[in-house]
Amino acid sequence: MRPHFVLLFFSILFLPPFVFKAGAQALTKKPLNNSFSAILVFGDSTVDPGNNNYVQTIFKSNFRPYGRDFPNHIPTGRFSNGRLVTDFVASYVGIKENVPAYLDQSLSIGELMTGVSFASAGSGFDPLTAQIVGAIPMPTQMEYFREYKNRLELAIGKQRAQTLINKAGVVISAGTNDFIVNYFGPPIRRQSYTVSSYQLFLLQNLQHFIKDLADEGAQRIVIVGLPPMGCVPAVITLNSGGSRKRGCIESLSSVARDYNQLLQNQWKAMQQTSGHQIFYADIYTPMVDIIQRRKFGFDVVDRGCCGTGLLEASYSCNPKSPTCTDASKYAFWDAIHPTESTYYIIFKSLVPTIDFFLNA
C-alpha cells in the first residue's frame, strides 16, 4: 500500500471550502502530591500550541474556524477546535491552564518557568519529515530547549534552572507524520527502508533524542505512542478507492501497533538502564475505543467537523469553510486532527499514568 499521502495533501490544502462531553470543563480533581515544576513538550501537531505560527510552513491553523471552542475563541495555532491533551494535563497537575508555544516572544519569564511546548505540526523523528512540509525538526526543537534552559539560567540562576529542569514533566509526541506524510508519501524512504527497518530507524532517533534530554537534565519523560493511523479521515479518503464505505485502513493501523510494541520494548529497556523515570502513554487504545468500538457516543467518527471532513486540514479548513454545529459530536475536527472532546477523553485515559508518574 502506497497512498502517497503528502502529495495529495499538498493539493487539498488549497481546495475551496466546501464530546465536548459534559464535565470536560471541570477537570478531574488534581493529585494531592504534585511534584511537577513545569511541563515541557516536544513533537508534532498533536502537541503544537502555535509554534508553526512563527515559521514558513504549509501546516498552519492560526485562523478560524480553528480555536472556535478555545477560551475566548482564539485560533492560537492549535490544530483543533479547542484544547490539546497537554493543556488538560497542565491544568490537572496544577501548573497552568494551557501550555504556550515557545516561539511566542510575548511570554514572560514566569510563563517560561512553568513550561512551554517546542512542538511543530508536521514534524517527526525522521528529519526528512519536517523538511517535506517546512516544520521544525526535532533536533531544532532540542536546540530551542537548550536556548530555553539558558534563558532560565540567566533569569533565575543556574542551580534553580537545573532543579526546574530535573523536576519538569517532559512529553514527547511524534511519529505519525513519519509514516503518513513521509514513508507512505514520496518514495524516498521506501527506497532504503522496509517498514520494519524504518520503525527501528525512528526508534533509534527517539533514543538519541531522549539521551540529549537526559544530558540537559531532564529526568521525567513520557513517550506517547502512535494512534490508529488507518482511522484518520484523510487517510480513509485517500485509500478508500472511491468506495462510499468508510472504514479504518487496517494495514496502516497495524503499522502503528507494531511500532508501539517496539516502542514499549525499548521503553522497558531504557527504564532499566537509564536511571530516569520514563513512561509510555498509550493513545492507540482510547482512539480505537472512540472510533471503532464506539464507546463514547460520538455521532461521527470517520470525517471531520470542518468542511466535508474528508480531506480538509490547515488552509483548506478556513474561515469560509462550513463547520458542524456541535463539534462535541465529532471525533475529528478536521480530516486529520481530533476535536477537543477526543483529546479530553485521551487525557482521561492517561490520568492513572499521570498519577503514577507524579508519585514515582
Secondary structure, 3 states (H helix, E strand, C coil): CCCCHHHHHHHHCCCCCCCCCCCCCCCCCCCCCCCCCCEEEEECCCCCCCHHHHCCCCCCCCCCCCCCCCHHHCCCCCCCCCCCHHHHHHHHCCCCCCCCECCCCCCCHHHHHCCCECCCCCCCCCHHHHHHHCCCCHHHHHHHHHHHHHHHHHHHCHHHHHHHHHHCEEEEECCHHHHHHHHCCCCCHHHCCCHHHHHHHHHHHHHHHHHHHHHCCCCEEEEECCCCHHHCHHHHHHHCCCCCCCCCCHHHHHHHHHHHHHHHHHHHHHHHHHCCEEEEECCHHHHHHHHCCCCCCCCEEEEECECCCCCCCHHHCCCCCCECCCHHHEEECCCCCECHHHHHHHHHHHHHHHHHHHHC
